[in-house]
Amino acid sequence: VAEGLVVAYDASGTLNVRNGGEVSSATGFLGYSTDSVGTATVNGDGSVWTNSGSLYVGGGDTAGGGSGVLTAADGGEVQVGGTLKIWDTGTLNLNAGGVVAADAMELVPGSTFAQAAGSVLRLNSLSGFGDNPSFDASLHLGHSAGGSGAGTHTVGNAQNLTVAEGLVVAYDASGTLNVQDGGVVSNTVGYI
């Protein structure tokens, strides 16, 4: 899709990417308008939904809208060159084996982010996760698929970052993790 791919503009819509299927779009929207219900599931090895721009779950680019649910599981991957924004009516399910890679990820207050062990989250920046974010998924900071190609995160002012599995600083691009002013980082395995 050369421009925007909208799943559920003002009604219900479903996008299933599975069995090695590939979808490419400039910008993606799930549940664009109020009362719409948009669902996208990327499931299975080699299944990929690539957005060269941003992806909005539960609304449009400027405001929240309807209900949006995005799920990546069992080898399925969602790639976002811009911002992955989860509005307050949006849900991101990162199930076991799923991969979500974005230049930036923003959680709007009230949004839902469910994650499972065995999943991977690759980001260059993150916001809206609170002062003490905790990840069941592996967290990779710094990856080339994102627009900036450089990841940076700061843990300070007595904040805590907890990663139950692997924490990677610079996956396949430059990455920086700053721990300062009483910040604490805890993870099972770390890679720099």
N, C-alpha and C positions, 0 to 999 in steps of 0.2 A: 504494500500500500504506500504510494508515493507521499501521501500526506497523513492526515489523522485517521486512526482506526478507532471507532467508537463502538463499544460493546454495551448496548442498552442506552439509547439516547433518551427516549421518553416512554419506554416500555421495558420488557424483560429481554435479555439477550445472553447467549452463552458462547464462549470460545473454548474449544478443546484442542490442545496441541499435544499429540501423542504418537507413539510408535515411530519416533524419529522425524516427525513433522517439523517444519520450520515456517515461522511467520515473521515477516519484516514490516515495520511501519516507521514513519517519521515520529509520530506522537501517538500515545495510546490513552484511552479513557474507558473506565469501567463505571457504569452507573452515572451517566453525565447529568441528567436532570432529576429534579425532585420526583419521587415516586418510581423512578426507574430502578431496575435490579440487574446489575451486570456481573457475570461470573466468568472468570478465565482460569483454566487449569492446564498447566504445562507438566506433562507426566511421561516418564520413560526415557531411557538412554537416547541421547541425540536429539531430543525434542527441545526446540529453542524458540522463544519469542524475543526478537531483537527490536528495540526501539532506539533509533539513532538520536532522538530527542528525549523528552520526558514522558513519564507514565503517571497518570493520575487515577487513583483508586477511590471511588466514592464521590466523584465530582468532576469539575472542569479545571481549567488552568488558573482561574481566579477565585473560585468559590466552590464549596461543597455542594453536592447534589443528592443523588439517590444512594442506593446501597451498592457497594462494589466489593467483590471478593476475589482475590488473586491467590492462587495456590501453585507452588512449585514442589514437585515430589519425584522420588525414584529416578534420579538422573535428569529430570527436566530442569531447564535453565531459563531464567528471565534476565535479559541484558538491557540496561538502560543507560544511554550515553549522557543523559542529563539528570534530572531529579526524579526519583521515585517518591511521590507524595501520597501518603495515606491520610485521606480526610477523616473527619470524625465519624462518618458513616461507612468508612472503609475498613477492610480486613485483609491482612497479609498472612497467609499460612505458609510457613517454610517448613515443610515436612521432611522426614528422613530421606536423604539422598537428593534433596532439592538444592538448587543453587540460585541465588539472587545476586546479581552484580550491577551496581549503579555508581555513577559519579558521586551523587549525593542522595541521601535518604532522609526524608522528613516525616516524622509522626506528628500529626495534629492532635491536640488534646482530645481524648475521647475515642481515638482510633484504636484498632486491635492489631497487635502483632504477636502471632503465635508461632513458636519455633520448637524444633525437636532436635535431639541429638542426632548426629550424622548428617546434618545439613550445613551449608556454607553460605555466609554472607560476606560479599566483597564490596567494600565501600572506599571512597576517597574522602568523604566527609559525612557526618551524621548529626542530626539535630532532632530535638523533641523526645529524646530518650530519658530525660531526667538527669539528676545529679549522680545517680548511682546505677548506671545501666548494667544489666545482667544478660548474658547470652548463653543459651544452651547450644546454639550453633557455633561452628568455628567462625572466627572473625578475621578477615584479611583486610588490612589497611594498605592501600596503594596498589592499584591494578590498571593495566593499560586500556581495558575496555571502556573505562569511564572517560568523560570528556576532558578532564584536566590531566589525567594520567599521573596524578601524584596525590598520595593520601596523607592527611595530617589529623591528629587528634590529641587534645590536651586533657589530662586528668589532674586537677588541682583543687585548691581550696577545700581540702579534706574530702574530696569526692572519691568514689570507688568505681572501678571498672572490673567486672567479673566475667570471665569467659570459661565456661565449663570444659571446653575442648581446646583446640589449638588457636593460638593468637599469632598471626603472621603479620609482621611489619615489613612491607614491601614484598608483595606477592610476585608481580611481574613488572613492577614500575617502582618509582621512588616512594618511600613511606617514612613518616616520622611520628613517633609517639613521645609526647612530652609528659613526664610525671613530675609534678612540682607542688610546692606549698601544701604538703601533707596529703597529696593524692596517693591512692593505693591501687595497684593493678594485681589481680589474681587470675591465674590461668593454669591449665594442666600442662600444656606443652607450648613453648614459645619458639618462634623462628624470626630471625632478623637477617 
